[in-house]
Amino acid sequence: MQWEVVIGLETHVQLSTNSKIFSGAARHFGDEPNVNACVVDLALPGTLPVLNRGAVEKAIRFGLAIKAKVANRSVFDRKNYFYPDLPKGYQISQFELPIVIGGELTFPVHPKKGDPYVKTIHLTRAHLEEDAGKSIHGIIHGHSGIDLNRAGTPLLEIVTEPELRSSAEAVAYARALHALVVWLGISDGNMQEGNFRCDANVSVRPVGSTEFGTRCEIKNLNSFRFLQEAIDYEVRRQIELIEEGGKVVQATRLYDPDKGETRQMRSKEDSMDYRYFPDPDLLPLVIEDEWIERVAADMPELPDSLRARLIADFGLPEYDASVLTASRDVADYYLAVVADGAEPKMAANWVMGEVSAALNASEDASYATAPVTPALLAKILARITDGTVNQKGAKAVFAALWAKEGTEVDALIEKLGLKQISDAGALEKIVDEVLANNAKSVEEFRAGKQKAFNALVGQCMKATKGKANPAQVNAMLRSKLGC
């Protein structure tokens, strides 16, 4: 039997606010346990939640970016369950009336087999909620501890329709969503710190069937690799179980990356098990149209729009435009280089080439902190354009700047002796000497061997220690050879 995979993702995105969603406590990762937990986070009697306006604005920004409806009225609910890291015995979330309704995300998919394609996924909703604390095991033998630093951290839970049909599509969607929330500045997306984590709802059904199979939810996947591995394992498990006459039981499962398998955590709850009801301590969230318009006016240019502009206005190939809009950091860096006067295609080549390679080799540098700033790179490219240095010399200047051996482009060109020889008289003398000393290459070129011409160019460059202007050398050689 042929099987179709059905996947829906729920992604929890920690919003990059300074304080928590319902309290003024700081939200810093890596601090000593419980130093960032105030009386509200501890659920001490008599405390009341106060909504963080910044978290609401970040949710509005996301809704606008995915072309969703931002609800003018949404409600916070209590999601009741008991767990040690949830001091109140309930989580404040949104259920029937979320802040963001609908929307879509389009992204490229690169399957292991077959051609790449573009897919659009529709989103069901995105709602605001608070994160839980964290259980810590092993500090004291035989005991577990509770760290409430994370309790109350603002989350935006983003839910897709069950439209993903493979682990490759799920990962491609997750990557696109991750890039978008970082681009918008609503989250830093640090997956190692749990700032972006996915729950995957996975089921299988016979090809052609319109009814959904029984789904299992795989919780807390905090890497794209684990997301793909967990889905692939769960799909195999469910298919083998059904084909052997068994039945898939709805459950919540965890992925064990060491064993490469999922294991059951608990039977899967439905919404009725959480006994949702509106939180009586929080008024409905009312968002006026003027507020949405102010957020819209402050939105950055979105990747799709910028990509189209780079192609239409800057004349870049589609590939270059896609690479340069893969993240906000690289896009901002590239645009700054062009704004400082660099030719767009040349700037694209260098940002995708030298800058990217230097960053990959660096342990702590980023586009924002790169030793070669956009202004410095634009100056290097200007010196290529005006003939002061050739490509090889420019790369030497770039390397010196990156190594912090200097801070001025022109000073480094002089210091390293990289200034190109462009004087026509000096070059003509060198070309004449090369032609006189390489009669065999001259003869071979006139006999139709192009490689002989390249050899003559190489001799000219060697004679000038690479400082000759290659374009002038080529033109001068061709003129003297009568072609």
C-alpha beads as a LAMMPS data file, in Angstrom:
LAMMPS data file: protein, C-alpha beads

483 atoms
482 bonds

1 atom types
1 bond types

-500.0 500.0 xlo xhi
-500.0 500.0 ylo yhi
-500.0 500.0 zlo zhi

Masses

1 110.0

Atoms # bond

1 1 1 0.000 0.000 0.000
2 1 1 1.166 3.523 -0.787
3 1 1 1.046 5.959 2.098
4 1 1 0.680 9.722 2.292
5 1 1 2.300 11.624 5.145
6 1 1 0.325 14.391 6.845
7 1 1 2.201 16.862 9.057
8 1 1 1.188 19.967 10.954
9 1 1 3.672 22.038 12.943
10 1 1 3.199 24.058 16.104
11 1 1 6.158 26.371 16.610
12 1 1 6.902 28.137 19.872
13 1 1 8.816 31.362 19.292
14 1 1 10.199 33.208 22.305
15 1 1 9.676 36.918 21.732
16 1 1 12.684 39.152 22.286
17 1 1 11.210 41.490 24.885
18 1 1 13.272 42.755 27.817
19 1 1 10.761 41.557 30.402
20 1 1 8.249 38.731 30.667
21 1 1 4.774 38.727 29.191
22 1 1 2.831 39.276 32.437
23 1 1 5.484 40.564 34.850
24 1 1 8.402 42.986 34.970
25 1 1 10.969 40.252 35.637
26 1 1 13.977 40.137 33.326
27 1 1 14.355 37.334 30.795
28 1 1 18.029 36.404 30.511
29 1 1 19.206 32.974 29.410
30 1 1 21.928 31.247 31.409
31 1 1 21.524 33.069 34.729
32 1 1 21.580 31.246 38.064
33 1 1 18.316 29.324 38.656
34 1 1 15.367 31.374 39.891
35 1 1 17.099 34.777 39.948
36 1 1 14.686 36.083 37.269
37 1 1 11.478 34.877 38.900
38 1 1 9.367 37.523 40.630
39 1 1 6.251 37.145 42.771
40 1 1 4.017 36.991 39.682
41 1 1 6.093 34.195 38.133
42 1 1 6.039 32.332 41.463
43 1 1 2.225 32.667 41.569
44 1 1 2.217 34.045 45.093
45 1 1 -1.302 34.787 46.422
46 1 1 -2.662 38.205 45.540
47 1 1 -0.436 38.824 42.494
48 1 1 -1.992 39.874 39.192
49 1 1 -0.675 39.669 35.613
50 1 1 -0.082 42.814 33.535
51 1 1 0.245 42.350 29.756
52 1 1 3.525 43.345 28.056
53 1 1 2.732 45.815 25.240
54 1 1 5.970 44.941 23.412
55 1 1 4.925 41.297 23.104
56 1 1 1.626 42.376 21.551
57 1 1 3.386 44.583 18.986
58 1 1 5.691 41.728 17.978
59 1 1 2.661 39.497 17.430
60 1 1 1.027 42.201 15.297
61 1 1 4.220 42.526 13.260
62 1 1 4.237 38.780 12.580
63 1 1 0.573 38.793 11.583
64 1 1 1.167 41.578 9.067
65 1 1 4.190 39.777 7.606
66 1 1 2.212 36.597 6.827
67 1 1 -0.818 38.539 5.465
68 1 1 -3.025 37.317 8.301
69 1 1 -5.913 39.002 10.080
70 1 1 -4.824 40.732 13.264
71 1 1 -7.807 40.437 15.594
72 1 1 -9.156 43.696 16.974
73 1 1 -10.302 41.716 20.009
74 1 1 -8.627 38.650 21.476
75 1 1 -8.915 36.926 24.844
76 1 1 -6.472 35.271 27.221
77 1 1 -7.507 31.922 28.646
78 1 1 -6.340 29.589 31.359
79 1 1 -5.014 26.262 30.087
80 1 1 -5.206 24.009 33.114
81 1 1 -2.694 21.264 33.781
82 1 1 -0.479 20.289 36.675
83 1 1 3.269 20.078 36.333
84 1 1 6.047 21.080 38.752
85 1 1 7.392 23.863 36.513
86 1 1 3.964 25.554 36.272
87 1 1 3.473 27.266 39.662
88 1 1 -0.095 28.505 39.033
89 1 1 -1.390 25.102 37.949
90 1 1 -2.412 26.691 34.641
91 1 1 -0.778 28.438 31.691
92 1 1 -2.088 31.767 30.426
93 1 1 -2.655 31.300 26.700
94 1 1 -5.204 32.096 23.985
95 1 1 -7.710 29.569 22.718
96 1 1 -10.921 30.547 20.935
97 1 1 -9.951 34.153 20.171
98 1 1 -6.245 34.361 19.197
99 1 1 -4.453 37.558 18.209
100 1 1 -3.479 36.347 14.684
101 1 1 -5.860 34.425 12.446
102 1 1 -4.904 32.721 9.165
103 1 1 -2.015 33.803 6.986
104 1 1 0.394 31.930 4.751
105 1 1 4.077 31.325 4.168
106 1 1 5.734 30.507 0.842
107 1 1 9.118 28.784 0.774
108 1 1 11.401 26.685 -1.471
109 1 1 11.703 22.932 -0.875
110 1 1 14.811 20.970 -1.833
111 1 1 13.939 17.255 -1.541
112 1 1 16.666 14.597 -1.497
113 1 1 15.142 13.139 -4.667
114 1 1 13.501 15.173 -7.395
115 1 1 13.623 18.792 -8.428
116 1 1 13.276 21.764 -6.070
117 1 1 9.849 23.365 -5.907
118 1 1 8.005 26.160 -4.123
119 1 1 5.232 25.480 -1.620
120 1 1 2.733 27.684 0.180
121 1 1 1.448 26.626 3.593
122 1 1 -1.604 28.153 5.224
123 1 1 -1.439 28.999 8.893
124 1 1 -4.334 28.376 11.235
125 1 1 -3.394 30.916 13.875
126 1 1 -0.716 32.456 16.040
127 1 1 -1.430 33.200 19.651
128 1 1 0.330 34.727 22.634
129 1 1 1.069 32.718 25.749
130 1 1 3.562 32.365 28.585
131 1 1 6.355 29.806 28.710
132 1 1 6.667 27.352 31.590
133 1 1 9.660 26.922 33.872
134 1 1 12.188 24.148 33.515
135 1 1 12.847 20.939 35.444
136 1 1 16.503 20.278 36.231
137 1 1 17.679 16.765 36.958
138 1 1 20.893 15.388 38.404
139 1 1 22.179 18.302 40.486
140 1 1 21.302 16.381 43.650
141 1 1 21.310 12.615 43.235
142 1 1 17.790 11.234 43.190
143 1 1 16.150 14.659 43.150
144 1 1 14.887 17.129 40.560
145 1 1 14.944 20.906 40.823
146 1 1 12.749 23.607 39.309
147 1 1 14.155 26.712 37.620
148 1 1 11.495 29.377 37.081
149 1 1 13.704 31.834 35.185
150 1 1 11.911 30.858 31.960
151 1 1 8.420 30.935 33.510
152 1 1 6.446 33.793 31.993
153 1 1 8.706 34.322 28.985
154 1 1 6.488 35.578 26.118
155 1 1 5.773 33.017 23.419
156 1 1 4.082 33.272 20.059
157 1 1 2.737 29.838 19.160
158 1 1 2.353 29.522 15.382
159 1 1 0.141 26.701 14.092
160 1 1 -0.022 25.423 10.512
161 1 1 -2.800 23.637 8.713
162 1 1 -1.964 19.917 8.173
163 1 1 -0.611 20.628 4.671
164 1 1 3.003 19.451 4.942
165 1 1 3.608 16.146 3.165
166 1 1 7.196 15.177 4.024
167 1 1 9.957 15.834 6.516
168 1 1 11.718 17.847 3.790
169 1 1 8.718 20.180 3.534
170 1 1 8.475 20.444 7.322
171 1 1 12.135 21.423 7.639
172 1 1 11.895 23.870 4.720
173 1 1 8.876 25.520 6.356
174 1 1 10.612 25.673 9.752
175 1 1 13.711 27.246 8.201
176 1 1 11.614 29.840 6.368
177 1 1 9.645 30.650 9.518
178 1 1 12.843 30.925 11.554
179 1 1 14.368 33.295 8.991
180 1 1 11.203 35.407 9.002
181 1 1 10.905 35.887 12.774
182 1 1 14.599 36.821 12.980
183 1 1 14.224 39.149 9.959
184 1 1 11.278 40.881 11.659
185 1 1 13.282 41.321 14.847
186 1 1 10.627 39.641 17.006
187 1 1 12.944 36.820 18.154
188 1 1 16.650 36.035 18.028
189 1 1 15.709 32.483 17.032
190 1 1 18.470 30.851 19.111
191 1 1 17.468 27.195 18.937
192 1 1 20.121 26.013 21.400
193 1 1 18.570 28.258 24.037
194 1 1 15.055 27.039 23.202
195 1 1 13.945 30.299 21.615
196 1 1 12.552 28.485 18.563
197 1 1 11.204 24.972 19.012
198 1 1 8.712 22.865 17.110
199 1 1 6.069 20.282 17.940
200 1 1 5.286 18.034 14.960
201 1 1 1.875 16.397 14.577
202 1 1 2.439 13.369 12.326
203 1 1 0.008 10.881 10.812
204 1 1 -0.195 8.677 7.723
205 1 1 -3.081 7.662 5.482
206 1 1 -3.491 5.623 2.279
207 1 1 -2.812 7.633 -0.861
208 1 1 -6.111 9.011 -2.167
209 1 1 -7.818 8.971 1.236
210 1 1 -9.426 12.196 2.453
211 1 1 -9.698 11.133 6.092
212 1 1 -6.838 11.893 8.453
213 1 1 -5.072 9.090 10.246
214 1 1 -4.456 9.037 13.996
215 1 1 -1.800 11.604 14.816
216 1 1 1.026 11.591 17.292
217 1 1 2.669 14.771 18.508
218 1 1 6.455 14.908 18.833
219 1 1 7.335 17.598 21.375
220 1 1 10.143 20.137 21.754
221 1 1 12.275 19.660 18.641
222 1 1 14.917 22.376 18.838
223 1 1 17.019 21.689 15.736
224 1 1 16.190 21.274 12.059
225 1 1 18.108 17.986 11.971
226 1 1 16.175 16.550 14.903
227 1 1 12.913 17.714 13.314
228 1 1 13.668 15.792 10.119
229 1 1 14.963 12.691 11.897
230 1 1 12.023 12.556 14.316
231 1 1 9.412 12.862 11.550
232 1 1 11.116 10.251 9.368
233 1 1 11.276 7.785 12.269
234 1 1 7.675 8.412 13.307
235 1 1 6.420 7.939 9.741
236 1 1 8.248 4.595 9.482
237 1 1 6.952 3.531 12.894
238 1 1 3.334 4.279 12.070
239 1 1 3.429 2.618 8.647
240 1 1 5.085 -0.536 10.007
241 1 1 2.593 -0.667 12.889
242 1 1 -0.428 -0.409 10.590
243 1 1 0.937 -2.861 8.018
244 1 1 1.572 -5.406 10.775
245 1 1 -2.086 -5.185 11.833
246 1 1 -1.628 -2.796 14.725
247 1 1 -3.257 0.531 15.435
248 1 1 -1.714 3.947 15.984
249 1 1 -2.658 5.353 19.384
250 1 1 -2.912 9.122 19.751
251 1 1 -0.065 10.137 22.031
252 1 1 2.548 12.745 22.844
253 1 1 6.033 11.493 22.089
254 1 1 9.611 12.660 22.607
255 1 1 12.522 12.214 20.229
256 1 1 15.701 10.588 21.529
257 1 1 18.526 11.766 19.218
258 1 1 20.999 9.260 20.710
259 1 1 18.785 6.325 19.744
260 1 1 17.264 8.001 16.697
261 1 1 13.729 7.113 17.755
262 1 1 10.606 8.552 19.328
263 1 1 9.155 7.212 22.576
264 1 1 5.806 7.757 24.221
265 1 1 5.655 10.472 26.861
266 1 1 1.932 10.419 27.678
267 1 1 -1.416 9.844 26.026
268 1 1 -2.350 12.794 23.854
269 1 1 -4.653 15.378 25.395
270 1 1 -7.414 17.142 23.504
271 1 1 -8.473 20.731 24.173
272 1 1 -11.283 19.573 26.459
273 1 1 -8.706 18.002 28.792
274 1 1 -7.232 21.424 29.504
275 1 1 -10.571 22.909 30.635
276 1 1 -9.956 26.260 28.939
277 1 1 -11.828 29.298 30.250
278 1 1 -11.187 33.072 29.939
279 1 1 -8.692 34.340 32.504
280 1 1 -10.679 36.561 34.898
281 1 1 -7.523 38.513 35.823
282 1 1 -6.993 39.817 32.279
283 1 1 -9.313 42.037 30.253
284 1 1 -9.858 41.216 26.572
285 1 1 -7.020 42.548 24.418
286 1 1 -8.401 45.309 22.187
287 1 1 -6.217 46.415 19.271
288 1 1 -7.407 49.501 17.419
289 1 1 -6.763 49.837 13.674
290 1 1 -4.536 52.853 14.376
291 1 1 -2.222 50.641 16.447
292 1 1 -1.940 48.111 13.625
293 1 1 -1.219 50.935 11.165
294 1 1 1.599 52.276 13.362
295 1 1 3.197 48.837 13.538
296 1 1 2.799 48.440 9.759
297 1 1 4.555 51.762 9.170
298 1 1 7.522 50.538 11.209
299 1 1 7.827 47.197 9.396
300 1 1 11.105 46.379 7.607
301 1 1 11.019 45.505 3.917
302 1 1 10.145 41.812 3.751
303 1 1 12.429 39.243 2.067
304 1 1 10.141 38.598 -0.928
305 1 1 9.827 42.297 -1.692
306 1 1 13.559 42.908 -1.316
307 1 1 14.391 39.881 -3.455
308 1 1 12.190 41.205 -6.267
309 1 1 13.783 44.657 -5.942
310 1 1 17.324 43.284 -6.132
311 1 1 16.411 41.516 -9.366
312 1 1 14.451 44.374 -10.958
313 1 1 16.370 47.448 -9.775
314 1 1 19.859 46.109 -9.071
315 1 1 19.954 43.694 -12.014
316 1 1 21.038 40.715 -9.886
317 1 1 20.418 37.115 -10.954
318 1 1 17.696 35.291 -9.020
319 1 1 20.290 33.109 -7.270
320 1 1 22.243 36.116 -5.960
321 1 1 19.041 37.808 -4.783
322 1 1 17.962 34.659 -2.926
323 1 1 21.308 34.277 -1.155
324 1 1 21.449 37.951 -0.169
325 1 1 17.945 37.852 1.340
326 1 1 18.435 34.600 3.246
327 1 1 18.902 36.606 6.440
328 1 1 18.380 40.176 7.585
329 1 1 22.050 40.547 8.556
330 1 1 23.447 39.694 5.117
331 1 1 20.796 41.823 3.382
332 1 1 21.557 44.857 5.561
333 1 1 25.306 44.422 4.999
334 1 1 24.918 44.142 1.219
335 1 1 22.571 47.133 0.953
336 1 1 25.013 49.218 2.988
337 1 1 27.881 48.306 0.621
338 1 1 25.812 49.400 -2.389
339 1 1 24.649 52.546 -0.581
340 1 1 28.342 53.448 -0.163
341 1 1 28.733 53.457 -3.932
342 1 1 29.682 49.901 -4.901
343 1 1 28.460 48.419 -8.197
344 1 1 25.612 45.999 -7.239
345 1 1 26.839 42.830 -8.989
346 1 1 30.450 43.287 -7.890
347 1 1 29.252 43.905 -4.322
348 1 1 27.094 40.762 -4.466
349 1 1 30.053 38.658 -5.602
350 1 1 32.230 39.898 -2.747
351 1 1 29.559 39.597 -0.039
352 1 1 28.708 36.049 -1.129
353 1 1 32.389 35.221 -1.630
354 1 1 35.099 36.857 0.479
355 1 1 32.856 38.152 3.273
356 1 1 30.911 34.914 3.640
357 1 1 34.095 32.812 3.637
358 1 1 35.737 35.036 6.263
359 1 1 32.682 34.832 8.514
360 1 1 32.498 31.050 8.164
361 1 1 36.132 30.810 9.249
362 1 1 35.581 33.158 12.201
363 1 1 34.401 31.981 15.590
364 1 1 32.795 35.171 16.839
365 1 1 32.403 37.647 13.966
366 1 1 29.046 38.451 12.393
367 1 1 27.899 40.745 9.602
368 1 1 27.189 43.397 12.235
369 1 1 30.658 43.080 13.817
370 1 1 32.755 42.177 10.762
371 1 1 36.202 43.860 10.781
372 1 1 35.610 44.800 7.156
373 1 1 32.627 47.117 7.407
374 1 1 30.363 47.852 4.419
375 1 1 32.120 51.198 3.992
376 1 1 35.560 49.539 3.868
377 1 1 34.397 46.908 1.389
378 1 1 32.887 49.608 -0.833
379 1 1 36.249 51.434 -0.749
380 1 1 38.087 48.247 -1.783
381 1 1 35.685 47.756 -4.696
382 1 1 36.112 51.380 -5.732
383 1 1 39.869 50.817 -5.975
384 1 1 39.268 47.841 -8.276
385 1 1 36.946 49.934 -10.441
386 1 1 39.336 52.872 -10.766
387 1 1 42.261 50.570 -11.560
388 1 1 44.285 51.209 -8.409
389 1 1 44.418 47.478 -7.556
390 1 1 43.505 44.279 -9.337
391 1 1 41.378 41.471 -7.907
392 1 1 44.347 39.720 -6.336
393 1 1 45.546 42.905 -4.681
394 1 1 42.043 43.724 -3.472
395 1 1 41.794 40.323 -1.791
396 1 1 45.119 40.960 -0.056
397 1 1 43.802 44.296 1.255
398 1 1 40.582 42.598 2.421
399 1 1 42.567 39.923 4.274
400 1 1 44.744 42.549 5.973
401 1 1 41.711 44.551 7.069
402 1 1 39.995 41.404 8.370
403 1 1 43.145 40.533 10.353
404 1 1 43.099 44.091 11.745
405 1 1 46.524 44.884 10.286
406 1 1 45.240 48.285 9.298
407 1 1 42.119 50.408 9.106
408 1 1 42.572 52.421 5.876
409 1 1 42.263 50.901 2.402
410 1 1 44.574 53.329 0.580
411 1 1 47.220 53.184 3.312
412 1 1 47.268 49.379 3.117
413 1 1 47.572 49.443 -0.675
414 1 1 50.689 51.599 -0.302
415 1 1 52.074 49.633 2.633
416 1 1 51.684 46.272 0.884
417 1 1 52.920 47.592 -2.458
418 1 1 49.780 46.537 -4.265
419 1 1 49.204 49.585 -6.464
420 1 1 48.543 48.495 -10.000
421 1 1 50.847 49.591 -12.848
422 1 1 48.614 51.457 -15.265
423 1 1 51.187 53.774 -16.846
424 1 1 51.002 53.088 -20.589
425 1 1 54.685 53.794 -21.224
426 1 1 55.910 51.503 -18.469
427 1 1 53.552 48.714 -19.522
428 1 1 54.503 49.032 -23.197
429 1 1 58.167 48.550 -22.360
430 1 1 57.372 45.385 -20.373
431 1 1 55.114 44.016 -23.132
432 1 1 57.802 44.618 -25.764
433 1 1 60.347 42.733 -23.639
434 1 1 57.955 39.800 -23.131
435 1 1 57.237 39.567 -26.878
436 1 1 60.958 39.691 -27.675
437 1 1 61.806 37.002 -25.135
438 1 1 58.909 34.651 -26.028
439 1 1 59.106 34.341 -29.812
440 1 1 57.848 30.730 -29.691
441 1 1 54.620 31.729 -27.884
442 1 1 54.127 34.575 -30.359
443 1 1 54.507 32.141 -33.241
444 1 1 52.109 29.629 -31.674
445 1 1 49.498 32.299 -31.041
446 1 1 49.671 33.464 -34.673
447 1 1 49.181 29.805 -35.622
448 1 1 45.854 29.859 -33.764
449 1 1 46.739 28.609 -30.274
450 1 1 44.854 30.719 -27.718
451 1 1 46.791 29.192 -24.827
452 1 1 49.908 30.882 -26.165
453 1 1 48.274 34.281 -25.698
454 1 1 47.407 33.419 -22.107
455 1 1 51.033 32.444 -21.569
456 1 1 52.154 35.848 -22.821
457 1 1 49.729 37.573 -20.428
458 1 1 51.112 35.460 -17.614
459 1 1 54.677 36.488 -18.461
460 1 1 53.675 40.151 -18.368
461 1 1 52.027 39.715 -14.988
462 1 1 55.064 37.832 -13.707
463 1 1 57.389 40.585 -14.879
464 1 1 55.348 43.148 -12.931
465 1 1 54.920 40.877 -9.891
466 1 1 51.177 40.837 -10.505
467 1 1 50.842 44.613 -10.413
468 1 1 50.055 45.229 -14.081
469 1 1 46.547 46.215 -15.051
470 1 1 45.314 42.980 -16.710
471 1 1 42.891 44.764 -19.045
472 1 1 45.613 47.092 -20.313
473 1 1 48.045 44.207 -20.758
474 1 1 45.486 42.263 -22.788
475 1 1 44.666 45.240 -24.995
476 1 1 48.302 46.126 -25.554
477 1 1 49.306 42.566 -26.442
478 1 1 46.451 42.198 -28.914
479 1 1 47.317 45.524 -30.525
480 1 1 50.984 44.570 -30.952
481 1 1 50.079 41.099 -32.224
482 1 1 47.723 42.603 -34.781
483 1 1 44.447 41.179 -33.509

Bonds

1 1 1 2
2 1 2 3
3 1 3 4
4 1 4 5
5 1 5 6
6 1 6 7
7 1 7 8
8 1 8 9
9 1 9 10
10 1 10 11
11 1 11 12
12 1 12 13
13 1 13 14
14 1 14 15
15 1 15 16
16 1 16 17
17 1 17 18
18 1 18 19
19 1 19 20
20 1 20 21
21 1 21 22
22 1 22 23
23 1 23 24
24 1 24 25
25 1 25 26
26 1 26 27
27 1 27 28
28 1 28 29
29 1 29 30
30 1 30 31
31 1 31 32
32 1 32 33
33 1 33 34
34 1 34 35
35 1 35 36
36 1 36 37
37 1 37 38
38 1 38 39
39 1 39 40
40 1 40 41
41 1 41 42
42 1 42 43
43 1 43 44
44 1 44 45
45 1 45 46
46 1 46 47
47 1 47 48
48 1 48 49
49 1 49 50
50 1 50 51
51 1 51 52
52 1 52 53
53 1 53 54
54 1 54 55
55 1 55 56
56 1 56 57
57 1 57 58
58 1 58 59
59 1 59 60
60 1 60 61
61 1 61 62
62 1 62 63
63 1 63 64
64 1 64 65
65 1 65 66
66 1 66 67
67 1 67 68
68 1 68 69
69 1 69 70
70 1 70 71
71 1 71 72
72 1 72 73
73 1 73 74
74 1 74 75
75 1 75 76
76 1 76 77
77 1 77 78
78 1 78 79
79 1 79 80
80 1 80 81
81 1 81 82
82 1 82 83
83 1 83 84
84 1 84 85
85 1 85 86
86 1 86 87
87 1 87 88
88 1 88 89
89 1 89 90
90 1 90 91
91 1 91 92
92 1 92 93
93 1 93 94
94 1 94 95
95 1 95 96
96 1 96 97
97 1 97 98
98 1 98 99
99 1 99 100
100 1 100 101
101 1 101 102
102 1 102 103
103 1 103 104
104 1 104 105
105 1 105 106
106 1 106 107
107 1 107 108
108 1 108 109
109 1 109 110
110 1 110 111
111 1 111 112
112 1 112 113
113 1 113 114
114 1 114 115
115 1 115 116
116 1 116 117
117 1 117 118
118 1 118 119
119 1 119 120
120 1 120 121
121 1 121 122
122 1 122 123
123 1 123 124
124 1 124 125
125 1 125 126
126 1 126 127
127 1 127 128
128 1 128 129
129 1 129 130
130 1 130 131
131 1 131 132
132 1 132 133
133 1 133 134
134 1 134 135
135 1 135 136
136 1 136 137
137 1 137 138
138 1 138 139
139 1 139 140
140 1 140 141
141 1 141 142
142 1 142 143
143 1 143 144
144 1 144 145
145 1 145 146
146 1 146 147
147 1 147 148
148 1 148 149
149 1 149 150
150 1 150 151
151 1 151 152
152 1 152 153
153 1 153 154
154 1 154 155
155 1 155 156
156 1 156 157
157 1 157 158
158 1 158 159
159 1 159 160
160 1 160 161
161 1 161 162
162 1 162 163
163 1 163 164
164 1 164 165
165 1 165 166
166 1 166 167
167 1 167 168
168 1 168 169
169 1 169 170
170 1 170 171
171 1 171 172
172 1 172 173
173 1 173 174
174 1 174 175
175 1 175 176
176 1 176 177
177 1 177 178
178 1 178 179
179 1 179 180
180 1 180 181
181 1 181 182
182 1 182 183
183 1 183 184
184 1 184 185
185 1 185 186
186 1 186 187
187 1 187 188
188 1 188 189
189 1 189 190
190 1 190 191
191 1 191 192
192 1 192 193
193 1 193 194
194 1 194 195
195 1 195 196
196 1 196 197
197 1 197 198
198 1 198 199
199 1 199 200
200 1 200 201
201 1 201 202
202 1 202 203
203 1 203 204
204 1 204 205
205 1 205 206
206 1 206 207
207 1 207 208
208 1 208 209
209 1 209 210
210 1 210 211
211 1 211 212
212 1 212 213
213 1 213 214
214 1 214 215
215 1 215 216
216 1 216 217
217 1 217 218
218 1 218 219
219 1 219 220
220 1 220 221
221 1 221 222
222 1 222 223
223 1 223 224
224 1 224 225
225 1 225 226
226 1 226 227
227 1 227 228
228 1 228 229
229 1 229 230
230 1 230 231
231 1 231 232
232 1 232 233
233 1 233 234
234 1 234 235
235 1 235 236
236 1 236 237
237 1 237 238
238 1 238 239
239 1 239 240
240 1 240 241
241 1 241 242
242 1 242 243
243 1 243 244
244 1 244 245
245 1 245 246
246 1 246 247
247 1 247 248
248 1 248 249
249 1 249 250
250 1 250 251
251 1 251 252
252 1 252 253
253 1 253 254
254 1 254 255
255 1 255 256
256 1 256 257
257 1 257 258
258 1 258 259
259 1 259 260
260 1 260 261
261 1 261 262
262 1 262 263
263 1 263 264
264 1 264 265
265 1 265 266
266 1 266 267
267 1 267 268
268 1 268 269
269 1 269 270
270 1 270 271
271 1 271 272
272 1 272 273
273 1 273 274
274 1 274 275
275 1 275 276
276 1 276 277
277 1 277 278
278 1 278 279
279 1 279 280
280 1 280 281
281 1 281 282
282 1 282 283
283 1 283 284
284 1 284 285
285 1 285 286
286 1 286 287
287 1 287 288
288 1 288 289
289 1 289 290
290 1 290 291
291 1 291 292
292 1 292 293
293 1 293 294
294 1 294 295
295 1 295 296
296 1 296 297
297 1 297 298
298 1 298 299
299 1 299 300
300 1 300 301
301 1 301 302
302 1 302 303
303 1 303 304
304 1 304 305
305 1 305 306
306 1 306 307
307 1 307 308
308 1 308 309
309 1 309 310
310 1 310 311
311 1 311 312
312 1 312 313
313 1 313 314
314 1 314 315
315 1 315 316
316 1 316 317
317 1 317 318
318 1 318 319
319 1 319 320
320 1 320 321
321 1 321 322
322 1 322 323
323 1 323 324
324 1 324 325
325 1 325 326
326 1 326 327
327 1 327 328
328 1 328 329
329 1 329 330
330 1 330 331
331 1 331 332
332 1 332 333
333 1 333 334
334 1 334 335
335 1 335 336
336 1 336 337
337 1 337 338
338 1 338 339
339 1 339 340
340 1 340 341
341 1 341 342
342 1 342 343
343 1 343 344
344 1 344 345
345 1 345 346
346 1 346 347
347 1 347 348
348 1 348 349
349 1 349 350
350 1 350 351
351 1 351 352
352 1 352 353
353 1 353 354
354 1 354 355
355 1 355 356
356 1 356 357
357 1 357 358
358 1 358 359
359 1 359 360
360 1 360 361
361 1 361 362
362 1 362 363
363 1 363 364
364 1 364 365
365 1 365 366
366 1 366 367
367 1 367 368
368 1 368 369
369 1 369 370
370 1 370 371
371 1 371 372
372 1 372 373
373 1 373 374
374 1 374 375
375 1 375 376
376 1 376 377
377 1 377 378
378 1 378 379
379 1 379 380
380 1 380 381
381 1 381 382
382 1 382 383
383 1 383 384
384 1 384 385
385 1 385 386
386 1 386 387
387 1 387 388
388 1 388 389
389 1 389 390
390 1 390 391
391 1 391 392
392 1 392 393
393 1 393 394
394 1 394 395
395 1 395 396
396 1 396 397
397 1 397 398
398 1 398 399
399 1 399 400
400 1 400 401
401 1 401 402
402 1 402 403
403 1 403 404
404 1 404 405
405 1 405 406
406 1 406 407
407 1 407 408
408 1 408 409
409 1 409 410
410 1 410 411
411 1 411 412
412 1 412 413
413 1 413 414
414 1 414 415
415 1 415 416
416 1 416 417
417 1 417 418
418 1 418 419
419 1 419 420
420 1 420 421
421 1 421 422
422 1 422 423
423 1 423 424
424 1 424 425
425 1 425 426
426 1 426 427
427 1 427 428
428 1 428 429
429 1 429 430
430 1 430 431
431 1 431 432
432 1 432 433
433 1 433 434
434 1 434 435
435 1 435 436
436 1 436 437
437 1 437 438
438 1 438 439
439 1 439 440
440 1 440 441
441 1 441 442
442 1 442 443
443 1 443 444
444 1 444 445
445 1 445 446
446 1 446 447
447 1 447 448
448 1 448 449
449 1 449 450
450 1 450 451
451 1 451 452
452 1 452 453
453 1 453 454
454 1 454 455
455 1 455 456
456 1 456 457
457 1 457 458
458 1 458 459
459 1 459 460
460 1 460 461
461 1 461 462
462 1 462 463
463 1 463 464
464 1 464 465
465 1 465 466
466 1 466 467
467 1 467 468
468 1 468 469
469 1 469 470
470 1 470 471
471 1 471 472
472 1 472 473
473 1 473 474
474 1 474 475
475 1 475 476
476 1 476 477
477 1 477 478
478 1 478 479
479 1 479 480
480 1 480 481
481 1 481 482
482 1 482 483
